[in-house]
Amino acid sequence: GHSAFTIHATSAEHVWPRFLQVVQAHPDAARMSEIQIAQSFAEAVTAAVYIERNPQHGQIVREIVEVSTIVERTAARPSFSPLFKFEPGKGLIPTGNRPMRPGFRATDLNISESIFKP
């Protein structure tokens, strides 16, 4: 089934270094390399949703990124593909990138598949 977890970060891209910091602090992960942790993250996490507190609108979704199953080996980090970005006055706007992850469905994010149709 699906599950979600919360991690405090300053952007969707910053989720990875924060996650890595938390995992590396756990004794069971002491023998794992960054690339092994990145591969485990990329296999387990489908998307990251960055939510921000906004003085005018309250909590708003600023961006949604897909987590690729491919790990950037030279950087030892998972690859992110932006799917949606917040634009003032317009709200959350599709970036034009379609989800590429096998099995990823728009309904996983509680949105209609028609959003990704040209």
Biopython code that builds the backbone (N, CA, C, O; Angstrom):
import numpy as np
from Bio.PDB.StructureBuilder import StructureBuilder

atoms = [
    (1, "GLY", "N", (0.810, -1.189, 0.000)),
    (1, "GLY", "CA", (0.000, 0.000, 0.000)),
    (1, "GLY", "C", (0.856, 1.256, 0.000)),
    (1, "GLY", "O", (2.085, 1.192, 0.038)),
    (2, "HIS", "N", (0.198, 2.370, -0.043)),
    (2, "HIS", "CA", (0.880, 3.658, -0.049)),
    (2, "HIS", "C", (1.084, 4.138, 1.376)),
    (2, "HIS", "O", (0.302, 3.824, 2.273)),
    (3, "SER", "N", (2.133, 4.894, 1.565)),
    (3, "SER", "CA", (2.359, 5.533, 2.856)),
    (3, "SER", "C", (3.074, 6.850, 2.611)),
    (3, "SER", "O", (3.583, 7.104, 1.519)),
    (4, "ALA", "N", (3.106, 7.674, 3.629)),
    (4, "ALA", "CA", (3.755, 8.981, 3.523)),
    (4, "ALA", "C", (4.527, 9.244, 4.803)),
    (4, "ALA", "O", (4.199, 8.711, 5.863)),
    (5, "PHE", "N", (5.545, 10.062, 4.693)),
    (5, "PHE", "CA", (6.261, 10.505, 5.878)),
    (5, "PHE", "C", (6.628, 11.965, 5.688)),
    (5, "PHE", "O", (6.662, 12.473, 4.567)),
    (6, "THR", "N", (6.899, 12.622, 6.785)),
    (6, "THR", "CA", (7.222, 14.045, 6.765)),
    (6, "THR", "C", (8.685, 14.232, 7.122)),
    (6, "THR", "O", (9.201, 13.596, 8.042)),
    (7, "ILE", "N", (9.346, 15.110, 6.386)),
    (7, "ILE", "CA", (10.713, 15.503, 6.710)),
    (7, "ILE", "C", (10.793, 17.010, 6.492)),
    (7, "ILE", "O", (10.270, 17.528, 5.505)),
    (8, "HIS", "N", (11.434, 17.698, 7.396)),
    (8, "HIS", "CA", (11.523, 19.154, 7.294)),
    (8, "HIS", "C", (12.674, 19.528, 6.369)),
    (8, "HIS", "O", (13.826, 19.170, 6.615)),
    (9, "ALA", "N", (12.344, 20.257, 5.296)),
    (9, "ALA", "CA", (13.325, 20.685, 4.306)),
    (9, "ALA", "C", (12.894, 22.037, 3.756)),
    (9, "ALA", "O", (11.753, 22.459, 3.942)),
    (10, "THR", "N", (13.819, 22.713, 3.076)),
    (10, "THR", "CA", (13.530, 24.049, 2.552)),
    (10, "THR", "C", (13.082, 24.040, 1.091)),
    (10, "THR", "O", (12.755, 25.090, 0.539)),
    (11, "SER", "N", (13.065, 22.873, 0.468)),
    (11, "SER", "CA", (12.587, 22.711, -0.907)),
    (11, "SER", "C", (12.470, 21.213, -1.173)),
    (11, "SER", "O", (12.917, 20.399, -0.366)),
    (12, "ALA", "N", (11.873, 20.857, -2.297)),
    (12, "ALA", "CA", (11.793, 19.440, -2.655)),
    (12, "ALA", "C", (13.196, 18.873, -2.880)),
    (12, "ALA", "O", (13.475, 17.739, -2.490)),
    (13, "GLU", "N", (14.071, 19.647, -3.501)),
    (13, "GLU", "CA", (15.450, 19.193, -3.732)),
    (13, "GLU", "C", (16.204, 18.971, -2.425)),
    (13, "GLU", "O", (17.105, 18.134, -2.364)),
    (14, "HIS", "N", (15.847, 19.705, -1.394)),
    (14, "HIS", "CA", (16.544, 19.599, -0.111)),
    (14, "HIS", "C", (16.070, 18.398, 0.708)),
    (14, "HIS", "O", (16.634, 18.115, 1.765)),
    (15, "VAL", "N", (15.046, 17.691, 0.237)),
    (15, "VAL", "CA", (14.571, 16.491, 0.936)),
    (15, "VAL", "C", (15.687, 15.448, 1.011)),
    (15, "VAL", "O", (15.884, 14.821, 2.052)),
    (16, "TRP", "N", (16.420, 15.263, -0.094)),
    (16, "TRP", "CA", (17.458, 14.229, -0.108)),
    (16, "TRP", "C", (18.542, 14.470, 0.950)),
    (16, "TRP", "O", (18.787, 13.566, 1.749)),
    (17, "PRO", "N", (19.204, 15.633, 1.005)),
    (17, "PRO", "CA", (20.238, 15.798, 2.035)),
    (17, "PRO", "C", (19.689, 15.680, 3.462)),
    (17, "PRO", "O", (20.389, 15.187, 4.347)),
    (18, "ARG", "N", (18.463, 16.120, 3.695)),
    (18, "ARG", "CA", (17.864, 15.987, 5.034)),
    (18, "ARG", "C", (17.605, 14.516, 5.358)),
    (18, "ARG", "O", (17.876, 14.065, 6.471)),
    (19, "PHE", "N", (17.078, 13.766, 4.381)),
    (19, "PHE", "CA", (16.832, 12.340, 4.576)),
    (19, "PHE", "C", (18.152, 11.624, 4.851)),
    (19, "PHE", "O", (18.242, 10.811, 5.771)),
    (20, "LEU", "N", (19.173, 11.929, 4.053)),
    (20, "LEU", "CA", (20.488, 11.307, 4.229)),
    (20, "LEU", "C", (21.032, 11.583, 5.626)),
    (20, "LEU", "O", (21.572, 10.682, 6.267)),
    (21, "GLN", "N", (20.898, 12.799, 6.097)),
    (21, "GLN", "CA", (21.359, 13.182, 7.431)),
    (21, "GLN", "C", (20.665, 12.338, 8.503)),
    (21, "GLN", "O", (21.315, 11.852, 9.429)),
    (22, "VAL", "N", (19.366, 12.167, 8.381)),
    (22, "VAL", "CA", (18.603, 11.383, 9.362)),
    (22, "VAL", "C", (19.028, 9.916, 9.324)),
    (22, "VAL", "O", (19.252, 9.306, 10.369)),
    (23, "VAL", "N", (19.139, 9.353, 8.125)),
    (23, "VAL", "CA", (19.503, 7.938, 7.990)),
    (23, "VAL", "C", (20.909, 7.684, 8.516)),
    (23, "VAL", "O", (21.133, 6.703, 9.226)),
    (24, "GLN", "N", (21.855, 8.549, 8.180)),
    (24, "GLN", "CA", (23.232, 8.333, 8.614)),
    (24, "GLN", "C", (23.391, 8.438, 10.127)),
    (24, "GLN", "O", (24.377, 7.946, 10.676)),
    (25, "ALA", "N", (22.451, 9.060, 10.799)),
    (25, "ALA", "CA", (22.505, 9.154, 12.259)),
    (25, "ALA", "C", (22.047, 7.853, 12.926)),
    (25, "ALA", "O", (22.252, 7.669, 14.126)),
    (26, "HIS", "N", (21.436, 6.959, 12.164)),
    (26, "HIS", "CA", (20.936, 5.700, 12.726)),
    (26, "HIS", "C", (22.048, 4.650, 12.720)),
    (26, "HIS", "O", (22.713, 4.473, 11.699)),
    (27, "PRO", "N", (22.264, 3.951, 13.834)),
    (27, "PRO", "CA", (23.359, 2.972, 13.907)),
    (27, "PRO", "C", (23.247, 1.837, 12.881)),
    (27, "PRO", "O", (24.272, 1.318, 12.438)),
    (28, "ASP", "N", (22.037, 1.444, 12.499)),
    (28, "ASP", "CA", (21.881, 0.360, 11.524)),
    (28, "ASP", "C", (22.369, 0.748, 10.130)),
    (28, "ASP", "O", (22.627, -0.127, 9.303)),
    (29, "ALA", "N", (22.496, 2.028, 9.864)),
    (29, "ALA", "CA", (22.933, 2.492, 8.541)),
    (29, "ALA", "C", (24.426, 2.794, 8.500)),
    (29, "ALA", "O", (24.935, 3.251, 7.477)),
    (30, "ALA", "N", (25.123, 2.546, 9.587)),
    (30, "ALA", "CA", (26.540, 2.914, 9.684)),
    (30, "ALA", "C", (27.396, 2.287, 8.587)),
    (30, "ALA", "O", (28.362, 2.902, 8.134)),
    (31, "ARG", "N", (27.060, 1.080, 8.156)),
    (31, "ARG", "CA", (27.881, 0.400, 7.142)),
    (31, "ARG", "C", (27.400, 0.651, 5.714)),
    (31, "ARG", "O", (27.997, 0.152, 4.760)),
    (32, "MET", "N", (26.338, 1.414, 5.569)),
    (32, "MET", "CA", (25.818, 1.687, 4.222)),
    (32, "MET", "C", (26.513, 2.905, 3.614)),
    (32, "MET", "O", (26.736, 3.906, 4.295)),
    (33, "SER", "N", (26.849, 2.810, 2.339)),
    (33, "SER", "CA", (27.440, 3.952, 1.640)),
    (33, "SER", "C", (26.324, 4.908, 1.229)),
    (33, "SER", "O", (25.146, 4.548, 1.246)),
    (34, "GLU", "N", (26.705, 6.123, 0.861)),
    (34, "GLU", "CA", (25.708, 7.093, 0.392)),
    (34, "GLU", "C", (24.985, 6.577, -0.849)),
    (34, "GLU", "O", (23.785, 6.800, -1.010)),
    (35, "ILE", "N", (25.709, 5.891, -1.719)),
    (35, "ILE", "CA", (25.081, 5.376, -2.939)),
    (35, "ILE", "C", (24.060, 4.292, -2.596)),
    (35, "ILE", "O", (23.009, 4.219, -3.233)),
    (36, "GLN", "N", (24.349, 3.448, -1.602)),
    (36, "GLN", "CA", (23.389, 2.420, -1.181)),
    (36, "GLN", "C", (22.136, 3.056, -0.585)),
    (36, "GLN", "O", (21.018, 2.616, -0.855)),
    (37, "ILE", "N", (22.329, 4.082, 0.220)),
    (37, "ILE", "CA", (21.190, 4.789, 0.812)),
    (37, "ILE", "C", (20.379, 5.465, -0.291)),
    (37, "ILE", "O", (19.148, 5.429, -0.273)),
    (38, "ALA", "N", (21.071, 6.081, -1.252)),
    (38, "ALA", "CA", (20.387, 6.748, -2.367)),
    (38, "ALA", "C", (19.576, 5.746, -3.181)),
    (38, "ALA", "O", (18.450, 6.040, -3.581)),
    (39, "GLN", "N", (20.143, 4.563, -3.430)),
    (39, "GLN", "CA", (19.418, 3.548, -4.194)),
    (39, "GLN", "C", (18.180, 3.072, -3.436)),
    (39, "GLN", "O", (17.121, 2.881, -4.034)),
    (40, "SER", "N", (18.308, 2.883, -2.137)),
    (40, "SER", "CA", (17.157, 2.470, -1.324)),
    (40, "SER", "C", (16.072, 3.542, -1.339)),
    (40, "SER", "O", (14.887, 3.227, -1.450)),
    (41, "PHE", "N", (16.474, 4.809, -1.228)),
    (41, "PHE", "CA", (15.535, 5.932, -1.273)),
    (41, "PHE", "C", (14.815, 5.960, -2.622)),
    (41, "PHE", "O", (13.593, 6.094, -2.679)),
    (42, "ALA", "N", (15.588, 5.832, -3.709)),
    (42, "ALA", "CA", (15.023, 5.900, -5.062)),
    (42, "ALA", "C", (14.044, 4.761, -5.329)),
    (42, "ALA", "O", (13.076, 4.938, -6.068)),
    (43, "GLU", "N", (14.286, 3.603, -4.739)),
    (43, "GLU", "CA", (13.368, 2.476, -4.906)),
    (43, "GLU", "C", (12.094, 2.666, -4.089)),
    (43, "GLU", "O", (11.017, 2.250, -4.514)),
    (44, "ALA", "N", (12.211, 3.288, -2.925)),
    (44, "ALA", "CA", (11.088, 3.363, -1.983)),
    (44, "ALA", "C", (10.211, 4.602, -2.137)),
    (44, "ALA", "O", (9.022, 4.555, -1.820)),
    (45, "VAL", "N", (10.776, 5.709, -2.618)),
    (45, "VAL", "CA", (10.049, 6.984, -2.639)),
    (45, "VAL", "C", (9.644, 7.317, -4.076)),
    (45, "VAL", "O", (10.486, 7.353, -4.972)),
    (46, "THR", "N", (8.353, 7.558, -4.286)),
    (46, "THR", "CA", (7.828, 7.883, -5.616)),
    (46, "THR", "C", (7.891, 9.375, -5.902)),
    (46, "THR", "O", (8.268, 9.784, -7.000)),
    (47, "ALA", "N", (7.524, 10.189, -4.918)),
    (47, "ALA", "CA", (7.449, 11.637, -5.131)),
    (47, "ALA", "C", (7.726, 12.367, -3.828)),
    (47, "ALA", "O", (7.552, 11.821, -2.739)),
    (48, "ALA", "N", (8.162, 13.616, -3.965)),
    (48, "ALA", "CA", (8.328, 14.507, -2.814)),
    (48, "ALA", "C", (7.444, 15.721, -3.054)),
    (48, "ALA", "O", (7.443, 16.301, -4.140)),
    (49, "VAL", "N", (6.703, 16.092, -2.041)),
    (49, "VAL", "CA", (5.810, 17.247, -2.098)),
    (49, "VAL", "C", (6.316, 18.259, -1.086)),
    (49, "VAL", "O", (6.385, 17.969, 0.108)),
    (50, "TYR", "N", (6.673, 19.452, -1.565)),
    (50, "TYR", "CA", (7.153, 20.502, -0.669)),
    (50, "TYR", "C", (5.998, 21.432, -0.334)),
    (50, "TYR", "O", (5.413, 22.064, -1.214)),
    (51, "ILE", "N", (5.679, 21.505, 0.955)),
    (51, "ILE", "CA", (4.596, 22.355, 1.447)),
    (51, "ILE", "C", (5.215, 23.460, 2.286)),
    (51, "ILE", "O", (6.084, 23.212, 3.122)),
    (52, "GLU", "N", (4.755, 24.684, 2.051)),
    (52, "GLU", "CA", (5.310, 25.841, 2.750)),
    (52, "GLU", "C", (4.184, 26.605, 3.441)),
    (52, "GLU", "O", (3.046, 26.630, 2.973)),
    (53, "ARG", "N", (4.529, 27.219, 4.555)),
    (53, "ARG", "CA", (3.569, 28.115, 5.207)),
    (53, "ARG", "C", (3.678, 29.479, 4.551)),
    (53, "ARG", "O", (4.760, 30.057, 4.451)),
    (54, "ASN", "N", (2.535, 29.980, 4.107)),
    (54, "ASN", "CA", (2.483, 31.259, 3.424)),
    (54, "ASN", "C", (1.599, 32.190, 4.244)),
    (54, "ASN", "O", (0.487, 31.814, 4.612)),
    (55, "PRO", "N", (2.085, 33.425, 4.542)),
    (55, "PRO", "CA", (1.295, 34.323, 5.381)),
    (55, "PRO", "C", (-0.065, 34.688, 4.780)),
    (55, "PRO", "O", (-1.012, 34.969, 5.514)),
    (56, "GLN", "N", (-0.162, 34.684, 3.471)),
    (56, "GLN", "CA", (-1.411, 35.052, 2.810)),
    (56, "GLN", "C", (-2.351, 33.859, 2.613)),
    (56, "GLN", "O", (-3.560, 33.982, 2.810)),
    (57, "HIS", "N", (-1.797, 32.706, 2.224)),
    (57, "HIS", "CA", (-2.621, 31.564, 1.833)),
    (57, "HIS", "C", (-2.595, 30.400, 2.821)),
    (57, "HIS", "O", (-3.291, 29.407, 2.606)),
    (58, "GLY", "N", (-1.822, 30.493, 3.885)),
    (58, "GLY", "CA", (-1.678, 29.350, 4.793)),
    (58, "GLY", "C", (-0.707, 28.343, 4.200)),
    (58, "GLY", "O", (0.270, 28.730, 3.559)),
    (59, "GLN", "N", (-0.959, 27.063, 4.403)),
    (59, "GLN", "CA", (-0.078, 26.043, 3.834)),
    (59, "GLN", "C", (-0.375, 25.886, 2.346)),
    (59, "GLN", "O", (-1.524, 25.709, 1.943)),
    (60, "ILE", "N", (0.688, 25.956, 1.532)),
    (60, "ILE", "CA", (0.531, 25.783, 0.088)),
    (60, "ILE", "C", (1.562, 24.786, -0.422)),
    (60, "ILE", "O", (2.677, 24.711, 0.095)),
    (61, "VAL", "N", (1.184, 24.025, -1.436)),
    (61, "VAL", "CA", (2.127, 23.129, -2.095)),
    (61, "VAL", "C", (2.953, 23.979, -3.053)),
    (61, "VAL", "O", (2.412, 24.575, -3.985)),
    (62, "ARG", "N", (4.265, 24.034, -2.825)),
    (62, "ARG", "CA", (5.164, 24.834, -3.668)),
    (62, "ARG", "C", (5.687, 24.040, -4.857)),
    (62, "ARG", "O", (5.876, 24.581, -5.947)),
    (63, "GLU", "N", (5.920, 22.748, -4.634)),
    (63, "GLU", "CA", (6.418, 21.930, -5.733)),
    (63, "GLU", "C", (6.189, 20.448, -5.451)),
    (63, "GLU", "O", (6.124, 20.006, -4.304)),
    (64, "ILE", "N", (6.070, 19.705, -6.544)),
    (64, "ILE", "CA", (5.988, 18.252, -6.485)),
    (64, "ILE", "C", (7.028, 17.730, -7.465)),
    (64, "ILE", "O", (7.052, 18.130, -8.628)),
    (65, "VAL", "N", (7.883, 16.838, -6.991)),
    (65, "VAL", "CA", (8.896, 16.235, -7.851)),
    (65, "VAL", "C", (8.733, 14.722, -7.835)),
    (65, "VAL", "O", (8.378, 14.129, -6.816)),
    (66, "GLU", "N", (8.996, 14.117, -8.970)),
    (66, "GLU", "CA", (9.032, 12.659, -9.045)),
    (66, "GLU", "C", (10.439, 12.220, -8.677)),
    (66, "GLU", "O", (11.412, 12.848, -9.096)),
    (67, "VAL", "N", (10.558, 11.161, -7.907)),
    (67, "VAL", "CA", (11.858, 10.586, -7.578)),
    (67, "VAL", "C", (12.103, 9.461, -8.574)),
    (67, "VAL", "O", (11.356, 8.483, -8.618)),
    (68, "SER", "N", (13.145, 9.607, -9.365)),
    (68, "SER", "CA", (13.480, 8.603, -10.367)),
    (68, "SER", "C", (14.078, 7.379, -9.684)),
    (68, "SER", "O", (14.672, 7.486, -8.610)),
    (69, "THR", "N", (13.921, 6.223, -10.307)),
    (69, "THR", "CA", (14.566, 5.017, -9.787)),
    (69, "THR", "C", (16.053, 5.016, -10.138)),
    (69, "THR", "O", (16.799, 4.145, -9.691)),
    (70, "ILE", "N", (16.481, 5.992, -10.939)),
    (70, "ILE", "CA", (17.891, 6.123, -11.333)),
    (70, "ILE", "C", (18.614, 7.001, -10.323)),
    (70, "ILE", "O", (18.120, 8.060, -9.934)),
    (71, "VAL", "N", (19.786, 6.549, -9.906)),
    (71, "VAL", "CA", (20.601, 7.306, -8.956)),
    (71, "VAL", "C", (21.755, 7.946, -9.714)),
    (71, "VAL", "O", (22.422, 7.292, -10.516)),
    (72, "GLU", "N", (21.987, 9.233, -9.455)),
    (72, "GLU", "CA", (23.128, 9.936, -10.051)),
    (72, "GLU", "C", (24.386, 9.447, -9.336)),
    (72, "GLU", "O", (24.694, 9.908, -8.237)),
    (73, "ARG", "N", (25.110, 8.521, -9.952)),
    (73, "ARG", "CA", (26.246, 7.873, -9.279)),
    (73, "ARG", "C", (27.350, 8.855, -8.892)),
    (73, "ARG", "O", (27.897, 8.765, -7.793)),
    (74, "THR", "N", (27.680, 9.786, -9.777)),
    (74, "THR", "CA", (28.773, 10.707, -9.451)),
    (74, "THR", "C", (28.416, 11.601, -8.272)),
    (74, "THR", "O", (29.294, 12.000, -7.508)),
    (75, "ALA", "N", (27.144, 11.915, -8.121)),
    (75, "ALA", "CA", (26.699, 12.750, -7.003)),
    (75, "ALA", "C", (26.197, 11.906, -5.831)),
    (75, "ALA", "O", (25.952, 12.440, -4.749)),
    (76, "ALA", "N", (26.042, 10.593, -6.034)),
    (76, "ALA", "CA", (25.528, 9.671, -5.012)),
    (76, "ALA", "C", (24.205, 10.173, -4.440)),
    (76, "ALA", "O", (24.020, 10.246, -3.225)),
    (77, "ARG", "N", (23.289, 10.518, -5.351)),
    (77, "ARG", "CA", (21.978, 11.016, -4.924)),
    (77, "ARG", "C", (20.914, 10.595, -5.930)),
    (77, "ARG", "O", (21.216, 10.351, -7.098)),
    (78, "PRO", "N", (19.657, 10.509, -5.468)),
    (78, "PRO", "CA", (18.580, 10.190, -6.401)),
    (78, "PRO", "C", (18.309, 11.362, -7.346)),
    (78, "PRO", "O", (18.584, 12.517, -7.021)),
    (79, "SER", "N", (17.771, 11.044, -8.510)),
    (79, "SER", "CA", (17.390, 12.080, -9.479)),
    (79, "SER", "C", (15.955, 12.509, -9.223)),
    (79, "SER", "O", (15.090, 11.675, -8.955)),
    (80, "PHE", "N", (15.703, 13.812, -9.305)),
    (80, "PHE", "CA", (14.363, 14.366, -9.143)),
    (80, "PHE", "C", (13.939, 15.019, -10.449)),
    (80, "PHE", "O", (14.739, 15.677, -11.114)),
    (81, "SER", "N", (12.681, 14.833, -10.810)),
    (81, "SER", "CA", (12.117, 15.484, -11.987)),
    (81, "SER", "C", (10.934, 16.330, -11.532)),
    (81, "SER", "O", (9.954, 15.785, -11.022)),
    (82, "PRO", "N", (11.003, 17.656, -11.705)),
    (82, "PRO", "CA", (9.895, 18.501, -11.252)),
    (82, "PRO", "C", (8.633, 18.256, -12.078)),
    (82, "PRO", "O", (8.669, 18.286, -13.308)),
    (83, "LEU", "N", (7.518, 18.013, -11.388)),
    (83, "LEU", "CA", (6.236, 17.802, -12.056)),
    (83, "LEU", "C", (5.346, 19.033, -11.961)),
    (83, "LEU", "O", (4.625, 19.361, -12.904)),
    (84, "PHE", "N", (5.400, 19.719, -10.807)),
    (84, "PHE", "CA", (4.582, 20.912, -10.571)),
    (84, "PHE", "C", (5.393, 21.940, -9.809)),
    (84, "PHE", "O", (6.195, 21.591, -8.943)),
    (85, "LYS", "N", (5.185, 23.212, -10.132)),
    (85, "LYS", "CA", (5.798, 24.337, -9.409)),
    (85, "LYS", "C", (4.719, 25.367, -9.128)),
    (85, "LYS", "O", (3.809, 25.564, -9.934)),
    (86, "PHE", "N", (4.825, 26.016, -7.991)),
    (86, "PHE", "CA", (3.880, 27.061, -7.623)),
    (86, "PHE", "C", (4.276, 28.363, -8.300)),
    (86, "PHE", "O", (5.444, 28.754, -8.276)),
    (87, "GLU", "N", (3.306, 29.032, -8.901)),
    (87, "GLU", "CA", (3.523, 30.361, -9.473)),
    (87, "GLU", "C", (2.536, 31.315, -8.817)),
    (87, "GLU", "O", (1.332, 31.059, -8.820)),
    (88, "PRO", "N", (3.038, 32.424, -8.248)),
    (88, "PRO", "CA", (2.138, 33.382, -7.603)),
    (88, "PRO", "C", (1.038, 33.834, -8.561)),
    (88, "PRO", "O", (1.299, 34.148, -9.722)),
    (89, "GLY", "N", (-0.166, 33.860, -8.068)),
    (89, "GLY", "CA", (-1.304, 34.274, -8.870)),
    (89, "GLY", "C", (-1.897, 33.178, -9.738)),
    (89, "GLY", "O", (-3.016, 33.309, -10.232)),
    (90, "LYS", "N", (-1.146, 32.094, -9.926)),
    (90, "LYS", "CA", (-1.621, 30.993, -10.769)),
    (90, "LYS", "C", (-1.795, 29.696, -9.988)),
    (90, "LYS", "O", (-2.568, 28.825, -10.387)),
    (91, "GLY", "N", (-1.085, 29.570, -8.889)),
    (91, "GLY", "CA", (-1.158, 28.333, -8.113)),
    (91, "GLY", "C", (-0.151, 27.308, -8.593)),
    (91, "GLY", "O", (0.900, 27.655, -9.131)),
    (92, "LEU", "N", (-0.479, 26.057, -8.397)),
    (92, "LEU", "CA", (0.402, 24.952, -8.764)),
    (92, "LEU", "C", (0.237, 24.650, -10.251)),
    (92, "LEU", "O", (-0.855, 24.307, -10.705)),
    (93, "ILE", "N", (1.323, 24.780, -11.002)),
    (93, "ILE", "CA", (1.298, 24.657, -12.460)),
    (93, "ILE", "C", (2.137, 23.448, -12.891)),
    (93, "ILE", "O", (3.251, 23.275, -12.397)),
    (94, "PRO", "N", (1.623, 22.605, -13.807)),
    (94, "PRO", "CA", (2.441, 21.508, -14.333)),
    (94, "PRO", "C", (3.676, 22.062, -15.045)),
    (94, "PRO", "O", (3.599, 23.089, -15.719)),
    (95, "THR", "N", (4.815, 21.381, -14.893)),
    (95, "THR", "CA", (6.062, 21.822, -15.532)),
    (95, "THR", "C", (6.162, 21.353, -16.977)),
    (95, "THR", "O", (6.992, 21.848, -17.740)),
    (96, "GLY", "N", (5.318, 20.404, -17.350)),
    (96, "GLY", "CA", (5.422, 19.806, -18.680)),
    (96, "GLY", "C", (6.105, 18.452, -18.640)),
    (96, "GLY", "O", (6.022, 17.688, -19.602)),
    (97, "ASN", "N", (6.784, 18.142, -17.532)),
    (97, "ASN", "CA", (7.396, 16.821, -17.377)),
    (97, "ASN", "C", (6.315, 15.813, -17.009)),
    (97, "ASN", "O", (5.487, 16.064, -16.133)),
    (98, "ARG", "N", (6.332, 14.676, -17.687)),
    (98, "ARG", "CA", (5.402, 13.594, -17.360)),
    (98, "ARG", "C", (6.104, 12.611, -16.432)),
    (98, "ARG", "O", (7.315, 12.421, -16.540)),
    (99, "PRO", "N", (5.369, 11.989, -15.532)),
    (99, "PRO", "CA", (5.985, 10.969, -14.679)),
    (99, "PRO", "C", (6.560, 9.833, -15.531)),
    (99, "PRO", "O", (5.906, 9.355, -16.458)),
    (100, "MET", "N", (7.766, 9.410, -15.218)),
    (100, "MET", "CA", (8.441, 8.366, -15.985)),
    (100, "MET", "C", (8.599, 7.072, -15.187)),
    (100, "MET", "O", (8.917, 6.028, -15.757)),
    (101, "ARG", "N", (8.383, 7.134, -13.905)),
    (101, "ARG", "CA", (8.597, 5.982, -13.037)),
    (101, "ARG", "C", (7.601, 4.869, -13.382)),
    (101, "ARG", "O", (6.401, 5.128, -13.475)),
    (102, "PRO", "N", (8.077, 3.643, -13.570)),
    (102, "PRO", "CA", (7.152, 2.535, -13.856)),
    (102, "PRO", "C", (6.117, 2.400, -12.738)),
    (102, "PRO", "O", (6.461, 2.367, -11.557)),
    (103, "GLY", "N", (4.863, 2.324, -13.129)),
    (103, "GLY", "CA", (3.794, 2.153, -12.156)),
    (103, "GLY", "C", (3.285, 3.433, -11.529)),
    (103, "GLY", "O", (2.309, 3.402, -10.779)),
    (104, "PHE", "N", (3.924, 4.565, -11.817)),
    (104, "PHE", "CA", (3.474, 5.836, -11.239)),
    (104, "PHE", "C", (2.151, 6.219, -11.878)),
    (104, "PHE", "O", (2.007, 6.190, -13.100)),
    (105, "ARG", "N", (1.187, 6.577, -11.042)),
    (105, "ARG", "CA", (-0.117, 7.015, -11.547)),
    (105, "ARG", "C", (-0.443, 8.369, -10.937)),
    (105, "ARG", "O", (-0.087, 8.656, -9.794)),
    (106, "ALA", "N", (-1.114, 9.180, -11.707)),
    (106, "ALA", "CA", (-1.519, 10.498, -11.206)),
    (106, "ALA", "C", (-2.366, 10.350, -9.950)),
    (106, "ALA", "O", (-2.324, 11.198, -9.058)),
    (107, "THR", "N", (-3.132, 9.269, -9.887)),
    (107, "THR", "CA", (-3.988, 9.064, -8.710)),
    (107, "THR", "C", (-3.169, 8.848, -7.442)),
    (107, "THR", "O", (-3.690, 9.022, -6.341)),
    (108, "ASP", "N", (-1.893, 8.472, -7.576)),
    (108, "ASP", "CA", (-1.021, 8.347, -6.402)),
    (108, "ASP", "C", (-0.870, 9.693, -5.697)),
    (108, "ASP", "O", (-0.616, 9.746, -4.494)),
    (109, "LEU", "N", (-1.027, 10.781, -6.458)),
    (109, "LEU", "CA", (-0.948, 12.134, -5.902)),
    (109, "LEU", "C", (-2.335, 12.754, -5.744)),
    (109, "LEU", "O", (-2.472, 13.941, -5.447)),
    (110, "ASN", "N", (-3.354, 11.930, -5.949)),
    (110, "ASN", "CA", (-4.743, 12.375, -5.835)),
    (110, "ASN", "C", (-5.081, 13.464, -6.865)),
    (110, "ASN", "O", (-5.800, 14.416, -6.565)),
    (111, "ILE", "N", (-4.545, 13.302, -8.090)),
    (111, "ILE", "CA", (-4.840, 14.233, -9.179)),
    (111, "ILE", "C", (-5.286, 13.444, -10.409)),
    (111, "ILE", "O", (-5.053, 12.239, -10.503)),
    (112, "SER", "N", (-5.913, 14.119, -11.324)),
    (112, "SER", "CA", (-6.411, 13.483, -12.544)),
    (112, "SER", "C", (-5.281, 13.291, -13.549)),
    (112, "SER", "O", (-4.409, 14.150, -13.682)),
    (113, "GLU", "N", (-5.298, 12.170, -14.251)),
    (113, "GLU", "CA", (-4.313, 11.890, -15.300)),
    (113, "GLU", "C", (-4.376, 12.941, -16.409)),
    (113, "GLU", "O", (-3.382, 13.167, -17.099)),
    (114, "SER", "N", (-5.529, 13.584, -16.586)),
    (114, "SER", "CA", (-5.691, 14.574, -17.656)),
    (114, "SER", "C", (-4.755, 15.771, -17.484)),
    (114, "SER", "O", (-4.495, 16.491, -18.447)),
    (115, "ILE", "N", (-4.254, 15.989, -16.286)),
    (115, "ILE", "CA", (-3.308, 17.092, -16.054)),
    (115, "ILE", "C", (-2.052, 16.909, -16.898)),
    (115, "ILE", "O", (-1.442, 17.893, -17.317)),
    (116, "PHE", "N", (-1.657, 15.658, -17.155)),
    (116, "PHE", "CA", (-0.432, 15.382, -17.902)),
    (116, "PHE", "C", (-0.665, 15.229, -19.397)),
    (116, "PHE", "O", (0.286, 15.014, -20.148)),
    (117, "LYS", "N", (-1.890, 15.334, -19.833)),
    (117, "LYS", "CA", (-2.179, 15.211, -21.264)),
    (117, "LYS", "C", (-1.974, 16.568, -21.938)),
    (117, "LYS", "O", (-2.373, 17.596, -21.391)),
    (118, "PRO", "N", (-1.349, 16.580, -23.135)),
    (118, "PRO", "CA", (-1.110, 17.861, -23.825)),
    (118, "PRO", "C", (-2.391, 18.526, -24.280)),
    (118, "PRO", "O", (-2.350, 19.604, -24.872)),
]
sb = StructureBuilder()
sb.init_structure("model")
sb.init_model(0)
sb.init_chain("A")
sb.init_seg("    ")
for serial, (resi, resn, name, xyz) in enumerate(atoms, 1):
    if name == "N":
        sb.init_residue(resn, " ", resi, " ")
    sb.init_atom(name, np.array(xyz, "f"), 0.0, 1.0, " ", f" {name:<3s}", serial, name[0])
structure = sb.get_structure()
